[in-house]
Amino acid sequence: MTRRIPIISLEDLEAKAKKPLMMKTLVKSIAEGIKENLESVNVAEIKNQNLIINVPKSEWKSGLNKALEYYVDTEEYEECSKIKNILNKL
């Protein structure tokens, strides 16, 4: 099964307009990366730039902690629970 990553514009990235989508994709991608024992995961493609945002395994914990902060701020505690479970697998 090939999973598609979101395609976003540089303007959206800079304006943080796609932050909810990026956080969701980051968490899912890292969970899949752990499951498949990958060394890095792709989280987004920048439209018209032929550029893919890739997160190496060494940054997964930091990325998940940022996602956890985001979901605490937005009071999405079910997502927080999922992230804590993923962090425990690292």
All heavy atoms as an XYZ file, in Angstrom:
722
protein
N       0.849     -1.189      0.000
C       0.000      0.000      0.000
C       0.891      1.247      0.000
O       1.692      1.446      0.902
C      -0.897     -0.019      1.244
C      -1.714      1.229      1.393
S      -2.861      1.156      2.784
C      -1.817      1.671      4.116
N       0.749      2.064     -1.008
C       1.504      3.301     -1.093
C       0.714      4.413     -0.426
O      -0.443      4.638     -0.742
C       1.767      3.672     -2.563
O       2.465      2.593     -3.173
C       2.583      4.925     -2.677
N       1.345      5.073      0.528
C       0.675      6.151      1.241
C       1.100      7.467      0.620
O       2.267      7.714      0.383
C       1.078      6.109      2.719
C       0.227      6.985      3.583
C       0.641      6.857      5.016
N       2.039      7.152      5.221
C       2.540      8.404      5.217
N       1.782      9.432      5.012
N       3.824      8.605      5.422
N       0.123      8.312      0.351
C       0.416      9.612     -0.236
C       0.684     10.634      0.847
O       0.061     10.610      1.889
C      -0.743     10.077     -1.113
C      -0.891      9.216     -2.345
C      -1.809      9.744     -3.415
N      -1.963     11.169     -3.559
C      -1.168     11.970     -4.286
N      -0.138     11.483     -4.906
N      -1.410     13.254     -4.378
N       1.623     11.518      0.565
C       1.918     12.610      1.480
C       1.246     13.864      0.950
O       1.005     13.984     -0.247
C       3.442     12.815      1.651
C       4.123     13.055      0.301
C       4.065     11.637      2.375
C       5.596     13.372      0.390
N       0.918     14.803      1.823
C       0.254     16.025      1.347
C       1.187     16.868      0.479
O       2.405     16.875      0.670
C      -0.114     16.773      2.621
C       0.678     16.154      3.700
C       1.078     14.789      3.260
N       0.593     17.549     -0.481
C       1.324     18.488     -1.325
C       0.903     19.881     -0.887
O      -0.277     20.225     -0.927
C       1.002     18.254     -2.811
C       1.419     16.836     -3.214
C       1.706     19.293     -3.677
C       0.986     16.429     -4.603
N       1.871     20.673     -0.439
C       1.562     22.003      0.077
C       2.416     23.044     -0.639
O       3.455     22.721     -1.206
C       1.798     22.081      1.604
C       3.257     21.790      1.956
C       0.862     21.133      2.338
C       3.593     21.989      3.409
N       1.962     24.269     -0.592
C       2.736     25.351     -1.202
C       3.705     25.926     -0.169
O       3.511     25.771      1.037
C       1.805     26.454     -1.704
O       1.224     27.134     -0.614
N       4.738     26.595     -0.646
C       5.672     27.249      0.267
C       4.961     28.305      1.101
O       5.251     28.477      2.282
C       6.815     27.910     -0.524
C       7.959     27.002     -0.920
C       8.953     27.744     -1.798
C       8.650     26.421      0.276
N       4.004     28.998      0.492
C       3.252     30.031      1.216
C       2.470     29.414      2.374
O       2.435     29.970      3.467
C       2.291     30.779      0.276
C       2.977     31.592     -0.790
C       3.452     30.773     -1.997
O       2.955     29.642     -2.212
O       4.355     31.259     -2.695
N       1.835     28.268      2.120
C       1.093     27.579      3.190
C       2.024     27.156      4.315
O       1.689     27.278      5.488
C       0.378     26.335      2.646
C      -0.861     26.661      1.846
O      -1.359     27.807      1.951
O      -1.340     25.774      1.117
N       3.196     26.666      3.942
C       4.161     26.224      4.944
C       4.637     27.397      5.792
O       4.676     27.314      7.017
C       5.347     25.541      4.263
C       6.386     24.916      5.185
C       5.763     23.810      6.031
C       7.543     24.375      4.372
N       4.969     28.492      5.152
C       5.448     29.674      5.872
C       4.355     30.295      6.732
O       4.629     30.793      7.816
C       5.998     30.699      4.884
C       7.299     30.252      4.249
C       7.757     31.149      3.113
O       7.050     32.124      2.790
O       8.815     30.862      2.545
N       3.112     30.251      6.257
C       1.999     30.847      6.993
C       1.430     29.884      8.039
O       0.530     30.229      8.781
C       0.893     31.257      6.028
N       1.963     28.674      8.070
C       1.487     27.633      8.991
C       0.014     27.298      8.767
O      -0.662     26.810      9.662
C       1.754     28.025     10.438
C       3.230     28.184     10.717
C       3.521     28.460     12.174
C       5.012     28.461     12.351
N       5.542     29.474     13.141
N      -0.464     27.551      7.542
C      -1.864     27.280      7.218
C      -2.169     25.786      7.231
O      -3.304     25.387      7.457
C      -2.213     27.862      5.851
N      -1.172     24.983      7.000
C      -1.375     23.535      6.930
C      -0.862     22.807      8.167
O      -0.643     21.608      8.146
C      -0.680     22.970      5.686
C      -1.169     23.519      4.382
C      -2.526     22.970      4.041
C      -2.953     23.475      2.668
N      -4.229     22.967      2.264
N      -0.682     23.521      9.259
C      -0.104     22.911     10.464
C      -0.905     21.705     10.954
O      -0.299     20.677     11.263
C       0.054     23.943     11.574
C       0.882     23.412     12.724
C       1.329     24.497     13.654
C       2.271     23.941     14.694
N       2.832     24.975     15.533
N      -2.243     21.764     11.023
C      -2.973     20.571     11.470
C      -2.712     19.361     10.571
O      -2.490     18.255     11.076
C      -4.439     20.995     11.410
C      -4.405     22.481     11.511
C      -3.141     22.905     10.823
N      -2.695     19.572      9.266
C      -2.430     18.489      8.327
C      -1.005     17.971      8.483
O      -0.765     16.763      8.491
C      -2.658     18.972      6.885
C      -2.308     17.988      5.775
C      -3.195     16.748      5.864
C      -2.448     18.649      4.418
N      -0.056     18.874      8.656
C       1.345     18.485      8.808
C       1.557     17.667     10.086
O       2.287     16.668     10.075
C       2.251     19.718      8.820
C       2.316     20.448      7.501
S       3.042     19.463      6.187
C       4.694     19.259      6.804
N       0.930     18.077     11.171
C       1.078     17.343     12.434
C       0.496     15.941     12.316
O       1.103     14.961     12.751
C       0.413     18.099     13.588
C       1.155     19.336     13.992
S       2.801     18.923     14.605
C       3.543     20.522     14.646
N      -0.669     15.851     11.713
C      -1.320     14.552     11.545
C      -0.452     13.633     10.679
O      -0.246     12.464     11.007
C      -2.695     14.748     10.900
C      -3.494     13.486     10.756
C      -4.872     13.784     10.223
C      -5.717     12.531     10.220
N      -7.106     12.805      9.885
N       0.076     14.176      9.594
C       0.914     13.396      8.692
C       2.225     12.992      9.373
O       2.688     11.860      9.213
C       1.208     14.190      7.402
O      -0.030     14.553      6.798
C       2.021     13.359      6.426
N       2.812     13.897     10.137
C       4.054     13.606     10.853
C       3.867     12.415     11.786
O       4.652     11.458     11.770
C       4.517     14.834     11.637
C       5.751     14.640     12.514
C       6.990     14.472     11.653
C       5.918     15.814     13.465
N       2.812     12.457     12.586
C       2.555     11.385     13.561
C       2.319     10.057     12.847
O       2.916      9.031     13.201
C       1.368     11.755     14.484
C       0.986     10.581     15.371
C       1.725     12.980     15.329
N       1.484     10.067     11.811
C       1.195      8.837     11.074
C       2.442      8.296     10.393
O       2.684      7.092     10.396
C       0.105      9.076     10.021
C      -1.281      9.126     10.578
C      -2.293      9.239      9.457
C      -3.700      9.199     10.003
N      -4.700      9.241      8.941
N       3.224      9.181      9.805
C       4.430      8.757      9.095
C       5.450      8.133     10.043
O       6.061      7.107      9.729
C       5.063      9.940      8.362
O       4.205     10.408      7.348
N       5.639      8.744     11.204
C       6.595      8.205     12.169
C       6.109      6.859     12.705
O       6.901      5.921     12.836
C       6.871      9.205     13.303
C       7.632     10.420     12.742
C       7.666      8.549     14.444
C       7.830     11.556     13.722
N       4.816      6.743     12.980
C       4.275      5.465     13.448
C       4.525      4.375     12.401
O       4.927      3.255     12.738
C       2.783      5.596     13.741
N       4.320      4.715     11.140
C       4.568      3.764     10.056
C       6.064      3.463      9.943
O       6.458      2.319      9.703
C       4.042      4.335      8.738
C       4.109      3.357      7.588
C       3.450      3.916      6.343
O       2.232      4.167      6.395
O       4.160      4.114      5.347
N       6.890      4.491     10.126
C       8.340      4.306     10.079
C       8.840      3.347     11.151
O       9.725      2.527     10.898
N       8.274      3.442     12.339
C       8.638      2.535     13.431
C       8.214      1.111     13.074
O       8.990      0.169     13.204
C       7.991      2.981     14.762
C       8.623      4.296     15.232
C       8.138      1.890     15.829
C       7.887      4.956     16.380
N       6.988      0.986     12.600
C       6.436     -0.326     12.256
C       7.266     -1.012     11.167
O       7.510     -2.214     11.223
C       4.986     -0.158     11.799
C       4.275     -1.431     11.472
C       2.841     -1.150     11.061
C       2.134     -2.406     10.614
N       0.789     -2.101     10.117
N       7.717     -0.227     10.187
C       8.452     -0.786      9.054
C       9.967     -0.685      9.215
O      10.709     -0.980      8.284
C       7.995     -0.109      7.763
C       6.538     -0.395      7.460
C       6.075      0.236      6.157
O       6.929      0.632      5.337
O       4.853      0.333      5.960
N      10.408     -0.225     10.393
C      11.836     -0.106     10.701
C      12.587      0.737      9.660
O      13.647      0.347      9.166
C      12.472     -1.496     10.849
C      13.772     -1.444     11.611
O      13.998     -0.539     12.419
N      14.637     -2.402     11.349
N      12.033      1.903      9.340
C      12.636      2.803      8.359
C      13.664      3.712      9.018
O      13.654      3.901     10.236
C      11.543      3.662      7.703
C      10.431      2.902      6.972
C       9.373      3.880      6.471
C      11.002      2.090      5.828
N      14.531      4.294      8.229
C      15.545      5.225      8.724
C      15.089      6.677      8.596
O      15.679      7.572      9.194
C      16.865      5.022      7.974
C      17.550      3.714      8.337
C      17.852      3.584      9.819
O      18.385      4.539     10.415
O      17.544      2.513     10.392
N      14.049      6.925      7.777
C      13.484      8.271      7.622
C      12.088      8.141      7.038
O      11.722      7.092      6.494
C      14.360      9.139      6.712
O      14.350      8.619      5.400
N      11.296      9.211      7.181
C       9.944      9.232      6.626
C       9.716     10.545      5.885
O      10.268     11.582      6.255
C       8.852      9.052      7.718
C       8.908      7.655      8.316
C       8.960     10.101      8.811
N       8.906     10.482      4.841
C       8.507     11.683      4.108
C       7.206     12.191      4.702
O       6.303     11.410      4.977
C       8.312     11.362      2.631
C       9.588     10.914      1.962
O      10.668     11.287      2.374
N       9.462     10.104      0.929
N       7.103     13.517      4.900
C       5.884     14.060      5.505
C       5.127     15.033      4.607
O       3.964     15.297      4.845
C       6.149     14.714      6.877
C       6.578     13.668      7.890
C       7.169     15.811      6.797
N       5.793     15.575      3.573
C       5.088     16.482      2.669
C       5.921     16.726      1.422
O       7.137     16.556      1.430
C       4.791     17.815      3.349
N       5.236     17.143      0.382
C       5.891     17.566     -0.849
C       5.561     19.032     -1.062
O       4.421     19.444     -0.882
C       5.391     16.731     -2.024
C       6.017     17.100     -3.339
C       5.517     16.255     -4.496
O       4.914     15.191     -4.257
O       5.714     16.678     -5.640
N       6.560     19.821     -1.428
C       6.339     21.243     -1.688
C       5.942     21.403     -3.155
O       6.693     21.018     -4.051
C       7.595     22.088     -1.367
C       8.063     21.853      0.072
C       7.327     23.564     -1.637
C       7.074     22.236      1.136
N       4.774     21.967     -3.354
C       4.208     22.142     -4.689
C       5.127     22.974     -5.582
O       5.666     23.991     -5.158
C       2.846     22.843     -4.564
C       2.056     22.908     -5.832
C       0.760     23.701     -5.728
C       0.067     23.663     -4.430
N      -1.151     24.458     -4.381
N       5.307     22.523     -6.820
C       6.079     23.222     -7.858
C       7.550     23.399     -7.504
O       8.224     24.225     -8.102
C       5.465     24.585     -8.181
C       4.036     24.473     -8.653
O       3.681     23.538     -9.359
N       3.203     25.410     -8.250
N       8.059     22.678     -6.525
C       9.454     22.833     -6.125
C      10.254     21.532     -6.253
O      11.453     21.533     -6.052
C       9.544     23.317     -4.662
C       8.909     24.648     -4.408
C       9.654     25.770     -5.086
O      10.871     25.819     -5.090
N       8.914     26.684     -5.682
N       9.569     20.425     -6.536
C      10.224     19.124     -6.623
C      11.031     18.857     -5.347
O      12.187     18.437     -5.390
C      11.113     19.045     -7.867
C      11.434     17.600     -8.235
O      10.690     16.697     -7.897
N      12.549     17.394     -8.911
N      10.417     19.162     -4.202
C      11.072     19.054     -2.905
C      10.178     18.267     -1.952
O       8.978     18.513     -1.883
C      11.312     20.470     -2.354
C      12.029     20.604     -1.038
C      13.486     20.198     -1.190
C      11.953     22.049     -0.577
N      10.788     17.323     -1.246
C      10.038     16.517     -0.281
C      10.626     16.756      1.103
O      11.845     16.729      1.284
C      10.095     15.020     -0.642
C       9.335     14.794     -1.955
C       9.525     14.166      0.483
C       9.340     13.384     -2.451
N       9.745     17.023      2.070
C      10.183     17.193      3.457
C      10.326     15.803      4.051
O       9.370     15.029      4.100
C       9.184     18.040      4.264
C       9.076     19.439      3.666
C       9.606     18.097      5.728
C       8.012     20.302      4.295
N      11.540     15.513      4.490
C      11.891     14.197      4.996
C      12.386     14.349      6.440
O      13.125     15.278      6.742
C      13.003     13.621      4.090
C      13.423     12.255      4.503
O      14.188     12.105      5.441
N      12.935     11.272      3.794
N      11.953     13.440      7.317
C      12.380     13.494      8.717
C      13.187     12.229      9.026
O      12.650     11.119      8.984
C      11.161     13.596      9.666
C      11.609     13.671     11.117
C      10.296     14.791      9.305
N      14.485     12.392      9.352
C      15.304     11.221      9.687
C      14.930     10.668     11.067
O      14.410     11.386     11.922
C      16.733     11.768      9.691
C      16.586     13.219      9.961
C      15.260     13.631      9.382
N      15.223      9.407     11.258
C      14.897      8.716     12.510
C      15.431      9.461     13.737
O      14.774      9.496     14.779
C      15.474      7.297     12.460
C      14.977      6.375     13.526
C      15.482      4.970     13.267
C      14.787      3.968     14.154
N      15.160      2.591     13.799
N      16.586     10.087     13.604
C      17.189     10.805     14.739
C      16.337     11.997     15.193
O      16.502     12.486     16.307
C      18.597     11.286     14.370
O      18.549     12.190     13.282
N      15.410     12.450     14.345
C      14.553     13.596     14.678
C      13.127     13.211     15.050
O      12.303     14.078     15.330
C      14.517     14.574     13.491
C      15.869     15.159     13.138
C      16.438     16.037     14.236
O      15.659     16.770     14.872
O      17.653     15.981     14.462
N      12.823     11.925     15.028
C      11.452     11.493     15.289
C      10.973     11.882     16.675
O       9.849     12.360     16.847
C      11.301      9.988     15.085
C      11.409      9.561     13.644
C      11.594     10.375     12.558
C      11.358      8.233     13.144
N      11.659      9.616     11.417
C      11.514      8.299     11.748
C      11.204      6.992     13.748
C      11.510      7.176     10.940
C      11.201      5.866     12.938
C      11.346      5.961     11.547
N      11.801     11.661     17.686
C      11.390     11.970     19.058
C      11.076     13.460     19.203
O      10.057     13.841     19.775
C      12.477     11.536     20.046
C      12.052     11.609     21.478
C      13.100     10.979     22.388
C      12.556     10.867     23.788
N      13.472     10.128     24.660
N      11.948     14.296     18.662
C      11.743     15.744     18.710
C      10.459     16.137     17.974
O       9.677     16.952     18.465
C      12.955     16.441     18.087
O      12.723     17.815     17.951
N      10.247     15.550     16.804
C       9.039     15.846     16.025
C       7.772     15.434     16.759
O       6.782     16.166     16.781
N       7.823     14.264     17.379
C       6.655     13.794     18.136
C       6.398     14.682     19.350
O       5.245     14.949     19.691
C       6.848     12.345     18.562
C       6.740     11.306     17.447
C       7.166      9.936     17.954
C       5.339     11.262     16.864
N       7.455     15.152     19.997
C       7.275     16.046     21.142
C       6.648     17.373     20.706
O       5.800     17.923     21.418
C       8.595     16.268     21.876
C       8.956     15.085     22.752
O       8.093     14.469     23.358
N      10.230     14.761     22.810
N       7.027     17.880     19.532
C       6.409     19.107     19.009
C       4.938     18.854     18.668
O       4.079     19.699     18.930
C       7.160     19.606     17.774
C       8.531     20.125     18.101
C       8.914     21.259     17.205
C      10.301     21.757     17.476
N      10.479     22.412     18.730
N       4.657     17.697     18.099
C       3.267     17.342     17.792
C       2.464     17.216     19.084
O       1.310     17.660     19.155
C       3.215     16.038     16.997
N       3.070     16.643     20.117
C       2.399     16.503     21.413
C       2.046     17.875     21.978
O       0.914     18.095     22.430
C       3.301     15.724     22.381
C       2.718     15.375     23.736
C       1.469     14.524     23.610
C       3.765     14.650     24.579
N       2.989     18.814     21.915
C       2.719     20.190     22.363
C       1.561     20.803     21.587
O       0.684     21.449     22.162
C       3.957     21.069     22.167
C       5.076     20.817     23.128
C       6.304     21.664     22.789
O       6.133     22.765     22.228
O       7.418     21.206     23.096
N       1.576     20.604     20.270
C       0.511     21.142     19.415
C      -0.848     20.586     19.840
O      -1.811     21.335     20.007
C       0.788     20.814     17.939
C      -0.372     21.111     17.040
C      -0.644     22.421     16.638
C      -1.229     20.102     16.600
C      -1.724     22.701     15.818
C      -2.305     20.379     15.782
C      -2.548     21.682     15.398
O      -3.635     21.966     14.592
N      -0.923     19.267     20.034
C      -2.201     18.648     20.380
C      -2.647     18.975     21.806
O      -3.848     19.036     22.076
C      -2.163     17.138     20.137
C      -2.243     16.808     18.654
C      -1.218     16.156     17.996
C      -3.360     17.172     17.904
C      -1.286     15.868     16.640
C      -3.444     16.894     16.558
C      -2.405     16.241     15.927
O      -2.493     15.975     14.584
N      -1.721     19.225     22.718
C      -2.095     19.692     24.056
C      -2.699     21.094     23.934
O      -3.754     21.387     24.517
C      -0.884     19.684     25.018
C      -1.189     20.472     26.282
C      -0.481     18.265     25.370
N      -2.044     21.960     23.151
C      -2.547     23.330     22.951
C      -3.930     23.355     22.313
O      -4.747     24.212     22.626
C      -1.584     24.148     22.084
C      -0.300     24.493     22.811
O      -0.251     24.350     24.057
O       0.666     24.902     22.138
N      -4.186     22.411     21.397
C      -5.493     22.375     20.721
C      -6.491     21.470     21.449
O      -7.602     21.261     20.970
C      -5.341     21.913     19.253
O      -4.758     20.604     19.220
C      -4.498     22.884     18.453
N      -6.047     20.949     22.597
C      -6.885     20.110     23.468
C      -7.422     18.862     22.762
O      -8.546     18.436     22.986
C      -8.031     20.940     24.069
C      -7.523     22.072     24.945
C      -8.625     22.899     25.575
O      -9.812     22.585     25.401
O      -8.267     23.872     26.270
N      -6.576     18.271     21.927
C      -6.927     17.024     21.251
C      -6.211     15.886     21.977
O      -5.199     15.366     21.523
C      -6.537     17.091     19.779
C      -7.332     18.153     19.025
C      -6.941     18.249     17.575
O      -7.059     17.227     16.861
O      -6.520     19.341     17.156
N      -6.772     15.518     23.119
C      -6.095     14.610     24.034
C      -6.031     13.167     23.532
O      -5.126     12.426     23.916
C      -6.730     14.699     25.412
C      -6.659     16.107     25.959
C      -7.800     16.843     26.215
C      -5.421     16.715     26.161
C      -7.723     18.150     26.688
C      -5.330     18.019     26.630
C      -6.485     18.725     26.890
O      -6.398     20.020     27.344
N      -6.933     12.773     22.664
C      -6.860     11.432     22.089
C      -5.590     11.307     21.240
O      -4.897     10.284     21.280
C      -8.096     11.142     21.240
C      -8.185      9.699     20.792
C      -9.488      9.375     20.115
O     -10.554      9.711     20.666
O      -9.425      8.792     19.025
N      -5.269     12.363     20.505
C      -4.037     12.370     19.710
C      -2.818     12.350     20.630
O      -1.820     11.694     20.324
C      -3.981     13.591     18.786
C      -4.987     13.554     17.652
C      -4.794     12.363     16.719
O      -3.636     12.053     16.364
O      -5.800     11.738     16.344
N      -2.887     13.050     21.750
C      -1.787     13.062     22.720
C      -1.499     11.644     23.203
O      -0.340     11.243     23.313
C      -2.123     13.951     23.916
S      -2.269     15.702     23.524
N      -2.548     10.905     23.477
C      -2.405      9.532     23.939
C      -1.721      8.676     22.875
O      -0.823      7.879     23.176
C      -3.780      8.966     24.288
O      -3.679      7.623     24.668
N      -2.130      8.844     21.612
C      -1.510      8.095     20.515
C      -0.023      8.425     20.417
O       0.808      7.540     20.238
C      -2.188      8.442     19.177
C      -3.579      7.894     19.024
C      -4.154      8.321     17.677
C      -5.633      8.027     17.591
N      -6.210      8.521     16.343
N       0.297      9.706     20.532
C       1.694     10.138     20.417
C       2.528      9.556     21.554
O       3.651      9.086     21.332
C       1.788     11.673     20.370
C       1.172     12.187     19.077
C       3.243     12.133     20.508
C       0.951     13.689     19.038
N       1.986      9.546     22.773
C       2.729      8.969     23.907
C       3.003      7.489     23.676
O       4.088      6.999     23.998
C       1.972      9.202     25.208
C       2.066     10.640     25.671
C       1.424     10.836     27.011
C       1.596     12.283     27.440
N       1.118     12.521     28.787
N       2.038      6.783     23.103
C       2.246      5.356     22.790
C       3.342      5.186     21.750
O       4.163      4.266     21.846
C       0.946      4.715     22.309
C      -0.053      4.500     23.418
O       0.322      4.369     24.572
N      -1.323      4.473     23.066
N       3.367      6.063     20.758
C       4.405      5.999     19.726
C       5.771      6.314     20.335
O       6.760      5.634     20.049
C       4.085      6.950     18.546
C       2.801      6.521     17.851
C       5.231      6.993     17.553
C       2.234      7.559     16.885
N       5.829      7.335     21.181
C       7.092      7.699     21.842
C       7.650      6.529     22.654
O       8.860      6.315     22.711
C       6.900      8.915     22.745
C       6.891     10.269     22.045
C       6.347     11.355     22.966
C       8.290     10.637     21.558
N       6.768      5.778     23.281
C       7.206      4.621     24.074
C       7.843      3.522     23.216
O       8.607      2.705     23.725
C       6.046      4.030     24.885
C       5.636      4.931     26.036
O       6.439      5.700     26.548
N       4.383      4.829     26.441
N       7.546      3.518     21.924
C       8.109      2.513     21.017
C       9.487      2.917     20.505
O      10.194      2.079     19.939
C       7.168      2.289     19.838
C       5.851      1.663     20.233
C       4.928      1.527     19.050
C       3.579      0.966     19.496
N       2.647      0.862     18.377
N       9.860      4.179     20.700
C      11.174      4.628     20.215
C      12.296      4.226     21.152
O      12.166      4.108     22.309
C      11.183      6.159     20.042
C      10.427      6.692     18.865
C      10.449      8.209     18.845
C      11.017      6.175     17.554
